[in-house]
Amino acid sequence: MLSTRAFFFASLFLLCQYVLFTQWYQCSPRAPVTESMSFPSPIPLPVPDTPPLPAVMLPADGDVSDPPFFPQRRHRIAVATTYSPHMDVYMSFAWTLQRVMDRKPFGGTVEVYAPPFPYGFQTIVERLGLYRGVVQKPDTFLDAMNDNVGDGGIDIVVLGTCEADLKSAWGESLLSAWDARDPGHKFSIVCLVHNGPENTPQGTLESFSRRNAIRILTISSQCVLLPTPPISHFSVISVASTHRRSFLARADNPDPVVRSAGYEFIPVDVYVPVLDIPLSQDKNNQNSGRFLSNAVIQGNFDRRNNQGIFTDLIESMAEDPQAWGYLPLDPTNATAAYVADPTLTELDEEPPFRLWLVGSGPQPEIPHELANIVQIHSRLAYSDFYALISSMDIVVPALPQYSAYYDTKASSTFALALECNLPVIATTRARLSYTHIDDDRVVIKRPAFMSEVDVLRALRTRSASHFFQKTATARDSPAGKAVEDMVRLGWARGAEDSVEVKRRVWEANEAVVERVLAGDAGV
């Protein structure tokens, strides 16, 4: 009798353990299933006048870990803008919309209303399959909004550059169109913003907020848990947090009229526009043993610290031109330029260093010493632009110290580096402002007390001895150890790491689109 009772209780104990384990396993968080994800072999992006490439393949359905379930309430989305720039942002959003709705049971349609794309961007749209339809003229948008105000009508309007679009005649026209619809066929506004909230027309924003009909999408930083977080865990930084803080302040405004607008209930999400730029096999097989020889500063020329970079580079070249692959200056020539060491060629393992400035706006004056080192490219066709950027070794942000790009503006530089599988130099401050690149697999972590030129020299020579001697920094100090760690890790990063970080961004973007289609609250 005793052994039977013992057997009974032992069996009961084991059964309880099994049930508890099953419940724990089902409820515990698990890493996304990515082993089965299939991506195409990288292909070179040809320059214009070559036959178009087939659209870049996307991960097959089911390859990405299942997102949370959001019931789809919207099915016809108009991506519209009156503003010519930023097409790489809103067309990226159209691409994600198509991708998400293609796998929905009831599908949906995307239509784009925008000015003609400059610099041959339509070629990129076609090659990457960003949009399957024909881009309509923006002056046909309001007619499309009002042609059908019932079932099958446009139920989401994505404004590509909201700061400009709401200031245009569209702002009041969209309010009138919203008011004219019956309660069962209202539409919502999704505001893609590129700057802080002070640039968005508050009157129109407040009017849509009172109607519970607007959502803010910022394009810098996201709420992501990094798999190997070196700095932070969950962060909503930069433009997104600036909007959230501004809205909460307005919600607490002493003016009861402003307070009643419901600012605190405006959803704020983050969508990071990262395209799937096809790269050559050579670029994806970076040799970590190569000398760093090509660095690029991308962006509007008058919004980058180009003169500071020039000054630091001239100083470093004077200290040791050979470290950069150049001969000393001719002391008899007051306007001499550094000349590459003739014993080095582009085919050698140690080519001379070159700095590329790629962007727009007034071109900076290049000091005569750097005439053979600095090259400027402006107003390139997008195919040439991506091909040139992809041929670089490293991206240098060159953001001014007090730049709004850390707080209220979104810089395209960090997303571009990720698109082109390039490592980017970034301080802790930059990593906290652009959390989608806050990952050592795609970032060169620059100690803030070290200039970008000193970083480039240390990475090129694989030694920071010059920096320690110049600054008397102790190698065993926290600062010295940070420099040593940076040099030890080197500058080269694997393409597969960039692809994995991009996948994370795309998954987060798809989750944002899911919430948009469901009308769910933002972060």
N, C-alpha and C positions, 0 to 999 in steps of 0.2 A: 504493500500500500504506500509506504514511504517513497519507494523508487518511482512509483507511478505519479505521485504528486510532484516529486522533484522534476520528472520529465515534463509534466504539464507546465510548471512554472518556467522552466528553462525554455520551452517552446514559445510560451507567451512573451518572454523577455526578448527572444530573437525576433519575433514578429514585430514587436514595438520598435526595436532598433531599425528594422528594415523600413517601416513606415516613416519614422522620423528622418532617416537618411534620404528617402525618396522625396519627401516634402522639402528638405533642405536643398537638395540638388536642383529641384525644379525652380526654387525661388532665388537661388544664389546667382549673382552676376557672373557671366562667362564672357570670355574674349570673343569678339566677332569671328565668325567662320570665314576665313579668307583663303584657305588653301586651294579651293576650287576656282578662285577668280582667274579668268582668262583674259589677258590683255594681248593686243597684237604686237608683233615684232615692230620695233621703231622703224620708221621710214623717213628718208630725208625730205625736208620741206623745200620744194624747188622754188626758184626765183620766178617772177612773172614771165609770161609768154611760153611757159611749158605746159604740157597737157595737165588738166586737173587730176588730182589724186582722188581715189575713192574716199568716201567719208570714213573718218576714224571709227573703228569698231568700239562699242561700249561693252562693259561687262554684261554677260548673259543674265537673264532674269534668274534670281535666286542665288547668284554668286555673292552678292553682298548680304551681310547679316540682316535678318528681318527687322525692319524699323517698327516703332510703335504703331499701333493701328489708329488711323485717323479717318473717320468717315468723310468721303468726298462730297462736298456740298456745292462746289463750283466746277463748271465744265467748259466755259468759254472765256478765255483769257485774252485780253488785249494788252500787248506791250507797246507803249506809245510814248513818244517824246517829240518836243519841238526843237530840241538841242542837238547839234550835230556830233559833238564829242561823246565819249563814254560808251561807244557802241560795243566795245569789248566787254563792258560790264553788263548791259541789259541784254545783249545777245547770249551771253553766258547763262543768264537767268532763263531766257527762252529755251535754251538747250536743256537745262535741268527740268523745266516744266514739261517739255516734250517727253523726256526720258521717264519721268514719274507717271505721267498720264497714260503713256503707252502700255504700262503694265497694270493699269486700273481696270476693273471690270467694265465700267461705263465710259472709260476713255475721256476724251476731251479734246479741245482744239486750242491752238495758239495762233494769234495773228499779230503781226508787227506793223506799226505805223511810225515811220521815222524818215528824216531827211536822207538823201543819198549818202552812202558811206564814203568817207574820204580815204585816200591812200590805199585804194584797192582792198579794203577790208571785206568786200563782198566775196573775193576769192577765198579768204579764210573761212567765211561762213559756209561756202560750198564745200571746201576741202574737209572741213571738220564736221560737217553735217549739223551745224548749230541750229539751222532752221530750214524746214522743208518747203515753206510757202514762199510767196512773193511779197516782198516788203512794200507796203502801201504808202502813199504820200500822207504826211501828217494832216494835211487839210481835209482828208476824207474821214478822219477818225470820228469827229463829232457826229457826222451823218450816220456812221456805222453804229454809234452808241444809241441813236434815237430811231433808227430804222426798225428795230425790234426791241420793244420794252417788255415783252412777256417771256414765255417759255422759249429757250434757245437764244435769248439775248446775251450780250456781254455781261458777265456777272463779276468779273475782276478786272480792274484797270491797273496795270503796273506802269508807273511813271518812271522812265529811264533816268532822268536827272530831275528829281522832284523839286529841288531848289529853284530851278528855272521853269519847270512845267507848271507848277502851281502859281507862279507869278505871272504867267502868260494868261491870255483870255480863256484858256482851258479851265482855270480854277473856278471862276464863276459859272462857266457853262456846265461843268461837271456837277456843281452844286444844284443848279437848276434841273439838270437831267435826273439827279438822284431824287429830288423832291417830287418830280413829275411821275415817278414810277409808283405803282401800288405796293403795299407792304410785302407782298409775296415775291416781288421781283427787283428788290433793291440790289445794288452792286456795291463792292467795297474798293477802296483805293489802297494800293500798295506803293509806298513811297521809297524808291531807291535813292538814298541820300549819300553824298560824297563828302559832306562837311558837317560842322557842328550845327546845332538847332537854330542859331541866330540867322542862318542863311535861308531858312524855310519861312515863307510868309505866314506869320502867326495867325492872322485873321482867318485865312482859308483853312489852315490846320485846325484851328479852334472850332470852326463851323462843322468840319467833318467829324471832329471828336465828339461834338454834341450829338451827332447822328450815329455814333458808334460805328463809323464806316471807314476808318483809316488805320493803317498799319505802317510802321517804320521799319525799313530794312537798311541797316548800315553795311558798309562793305569792308570794314576793317575789324579784324579779330572776331573770335568766336568763343562759345562756351564749349570747351573740349577737355576731356580728361586724357592727358598724355599717357601713353603706355610706359614711357620711361621719363617722367617729368623731372628735369634738372632744377627747375625753379619753382613753378607754380602748379597748382592742380586746376581747379575750376576758375576761369577768369572771363569776365566780359569787360573788355578794356576799350580805351580810345573812343572812337566816334560813338559806339553803342552806349557806353556808360555816360558819355557827355549828354546824349539825348535823354537818357533815363534820369539823370540828376536834374537836368533842366525841367523835364516834365513834372517831377516830384516837387520841385520848387514852385512851379506855377500852380500845381494842385493845392499848394499851401499858401497861395497868394491872399493878402488881406482884402483884395477886391472880390466881393462875392460873385460878380459876373464872371471873372476869370476862373475863380475857384470852382464854379459850377460846370465848367466845360468838360470836366472829367479827364484831365491830362494824365492822371495816374493810371488810367485804364487803357491808355493807348499801347497796344502791343509793340514791343521793340525786339527785333530779331537781328541776326547777323548773317549775311550771305557773302562769302568770300569768292569773288569771281576768278576762278582758276581754270584755264582752258587745257585741253589735252593736246598740246603741241607735239607733233611727231618729230622725232630727232633722229639723226643719223646713228648708225651702229658705232662709228668711231667715237661720237660724243658720249654714247652710253657706256663705252668701255674705257673710261678715263683711267690713265695710268698714274697711280699715286706717286710714282717715282719721277714724274716730269717736273721740270722747274715751272713755277708759277710765272707766266710771262704776259698774260693778257687780262687786264682788269677793266671793268666797265662801270661808269657812272651813268645811270639812266634817269631821265626826267627833264622837266622844264629847267633850262640852264640857269635862270635867275632864281630858282628855288633850291639850288644845291650849293654846297660850300666849295665850289670849284677853286676859288682864289686861295682859300685856306689849304686845300690839297696841293695846289701848285707851290705855295710857299714851303710847305713841309717837304715836298718832293725835291725842290731845289736844294734845300738844306741837307737832305739825306744824300743826294747825288754828290754834293761837294765833299761830304765826309768820306764816301767810298763809291765812286762811280762804277767800279768793277762789280760791286755787289748787284748792280742793276744791269750789267752787261754792256757798259759804255766806257769809252776812253775819257780821261780828264779833259776839261775845257782847255782850249788854246788860250794861254795867258796873254798873248799879244793881240787878241781880238776881243774888243769890248762887247761885241754883239754875237759872240760865238754860241753855237748850239752843241749840245752833247752829241757825239757821233758813236754809233754802235761799234763795239770792238770787232775789227774785221776778221778776227779768228773765230768769231761766232757767226753762225748762219741760222736761218729759220729751220733748217733740217737737223741742226745739232741738238743735243740734249739740254743745252742751256741758252736758249734764244734770249735776246735782249728784251727788257720789260717795255711794254707799251700800255698806255692809259687811253681808253676810248670814252668819249663823251657822246652819248646818243640821246637825242631829245628834240626839243623845240624851244622857240623863244630867242631872244637876243643872244648871239654867241659870245662867250667870254673871250677876252684877249689872251692869247697864249704867250707866256714869257719866252723870250728868244732862246733861253737855255733849253727849253723843253720842246722846241719846234719839231724835233725828230722823234719825240716820245709821245706827245699827246695828239690824238686824231679826233676830229669832230665830225659827226654825221647827223644831219637834220632832215626832217620831213621825208623819211624813207617810206616806200611802199611797205605794207605790213609783211608781205612775204620776205622782203629783204631785211626788214627789221628783225623778225624772229630768227632768220638765218644768221644774221650778224651777232645778235645777243647769244644765240646758242653756241657760237664758236668761241666764246670767251671762257676764261678759267674761273673767274670769281666776280661777284657783284659787290660794289662799294656803294652804300647808300648815300654817303656824303651829305647827310641832313644837317642843317645848321643847328647849333646847340639849343637855341630857343625856338625851334621850328614848331609850327602848329601841327606838323605831321605826327607828333607824338601824342597829341591830345584831341584836336578838333578836326583834322583833315585826314584823309586816307591816302597813303602813297601807294602807287601801283608797283613800286620797285620790288617789294617783298613777294607779291604774288607772281610777278614776272620771273623772278629768280626761281621760284618753285616750278613754274610752267616749263622753264628751259633746263631743269635739272642742274641748276647752278648753285653752289654754296654762296651764302651771303654773309658778309661781316655784320655783326649785330651786337650791340651792348645789351646789358640786362634791361635797360630802359626800353630799347626798341623791341626786345623779345616780349616784354610785358604789354607793350602797345599793340603788337601784331602776334597774338598768341598762336595763330595758325602755323608760324614758322618757329615756335618756341621748342625746338627739338635739335639736339646736337647732331643728328643725322643730316641736317640740311643747313646748319648754321656754323659759322666760325665765331666763337664767343670772344668778343673783344673786351678786355678790361678797359673800363671807361677812361682810366688815366693814361692810356696808350693811344696815340694817334693812329688813324687808319693807315697812314703811310708807314709808320713804324711796324704795324701789323703786317702789311704787305712785304716789307723787307725781311722781317723775321720768318714769314712763311716761305718766301722765295729762297732765302739762304739756309733755311732749316735751323736757324740759330737766333737767339735774342741777345747775344753777348753785347752787341752794339748798344742795345737799349739799357741793359744793366749798367754798362760803363757810363753812359751818358747821364743816367738818372740816379746812379748810386743806389738803385733798388736792391735790397738783399734778396737773394734767390730763395732763402728759406722763409721769407715773410709771406703773409697771405697774398699780397700783390705779386710777389715773385713767383709763387707757386701757380697763380692763375696764368701768368705769362708762359711758364714752363709747360703747363698742361695744354695751352693753345698750340704751342710749337710741336709738342709731342703728337697731338692728334693730326697735325698737318692741315693742308688746305683742301685736298681732294676728297670728294664724297661720292659714294656709289649711286648710280642711277636708280638701282632698285630701292634705295632708301627714299629718294625723292618720290618715286612712284607710290610707295607705301604711304607717305605723308599726304600726297595728293589724293589717294583713295579715301583717306580719313576726311579730308576737306569735302570731297564729293559726297560722301555719305552724310556729313553734317548738313550740306546744302540741300540734299534730297529731303532730309528730315524737316528743314525749314519750309520747303515747298509743300510737303505733306500738311504742315500746319496751316499754310496759306490757303490751300484748297479746302481745308476743313473749317476755316474761320476760327481756328484754335488760338488761344492766347499765346503771345510771344514770351521770350525769356525775361 
